Amino acid sequence: MYQIKFVIILFFFCFSYATEKTDADWWQKKAEIMVKNQLERRGIQNEEVLRVMRETPRHLFVPENLMEEAYEDGPLPIGEGQTISQPYIVALMTELLELNGNERILEIGTGSGYQAAILSPLVKEVYSIEIVKSLAQNADKKLKEMQYHNVMVKWGDGYKGWAEHAPFDAIIVTAAPDQVPQTLIDQMKIGGRLVLPVGTCFQKLKVVSKMRDGEIGEKNIISVRFVPMVHSEKIPRDSSKFQISD
Ligand code: SAH
């Protein structure tokens, strides 16, 4: 009798271990295919960027009903009218930052927290600002739960940057302003780079560099479509969701 009990327990132990293993496998396979078909084929070459895109569980950053679509070739809604960017755009912007591992990075537009999670293992510290309070709170909670200890999330207006922690080695903006915000250039180190989409209807992904002589260089990469980077003064004061902290 004792032996039968033991065999039954052993069976359930092996069975639950096997299903857990398949659970982990389903997204890793999808992430692998995503990296091959969407990133490598389109020319992303940085091995570290490809590795982190392969190892980060993107499905945990999208609403539960969209988890199955998390590794497909497009942006997805994350609530509050906002979106998580297409995997290729996340990888391209990360590659364009030309990271070496020692940087302090500023991200404008935390959204789901996915881009911050991609940056986390590639740099020293990530400071991320989100203007929609509920998104900032959710991303902060998620990133903490997932042990991304070098990511700091703040609810606030990205047009102001994050003066207490400036200057930054690099800045990434994941919402589109009409023009390059001067405050962000001011908060960037000499030799630093700012990767951002600029424009209203027609947007260009740009790399802005602050050169040794203080000159600003600007390079257009590709056409893109991002949600607009909004100004806090245009947000209704009576909406408690949108109160801005300084
Ligand atoms: N990086 C995100 C994608 C964000 S979508 C991710 O990986 O999921 C763009 C985000 O920018 C939205 O969440 C939007 O609310 C935010 N945003 C727009 N204007 C902003 C501003 N002025 N300051 C900070 N965040 C802003």
Residues whose N, C-alpha, C, O or C-beta is under 5 A from the ligand:
A	BS01	SAH	Q82 T83 I84 S85 I108 G109 T110 G111 S112 G113 Y114 Q115 I129 E130 I131 V132 G156 D157 G158 Y159 T174 A175 V227 P228 M229 V230
